[in-house]
Amino acid sequence: MDTICHRGPLRGECVKFDMHLHTDHSERCGWMSPKRLVAIAIEKGLDGFAVTDHNTINGALEVCDIVRDEELGLYVIIGEEITTERGEVLAYFLDKEIDPGPFEDVLSLINRAGGVSAIPHPFERVRKGFLNVEEVVGKVDAIEVLNSRCLFNSKALDFCLEYKKPMVGGSDAHFCREVGRAWTEYPAEPKRCILEGRTRVGGGLSNPAYLALTKGVKVWRKVTSGSF
């Protein structure tokens, strides 16, 4: 399996990627269909993006199929947001799905798959953050310093600069209007740029109402699935 779906050359000297996106394959909280995500990404002028559904790469694979079949000039990174006992871990450039599990095991599997790891929203308080990130910062490849759903990005940026880690940014979009609210810019091939620390982030925050909408989706899905 290809770890990316790349159709057409990267445009310009510096390319813009949203590195944190969810489709409706994030079963508890996702809302966007893969087809709608692709359309919005093109509308927003993104050169590429990472699909990072919760504990699955099925959404990313479906997006890749759409991009390939329609011969669209988008660079799609197969990613995943994986649950561990410390918090969630973003994995990029995967060639297979990684199951939730102990942090050390998940990180080992990402490395064995040739992927790139990042800790998302490490100091979030409204949602779950990450437990004692300073204890494991040397083991991950990057830190998410701008998340459009997070109010504590400045602390993540300061932490990233202190530990001299590569930085990434993304919208954490679950709904269409959030796509592209935050991004990562690369001067060359994205994977190499992350590992070499040659990234720049930009963007801003999404409307906080989308967090409430996500909670509503979770409740609705529990009710319709009979899991209450």
Order of alpha helices (4+ residues) and beta strands (2+ residues): beta-beta-alpha-beta-alpha-beta-beta-beta-alpha-beta-beta-alpha-beta-beta-alpha-beta-alpha
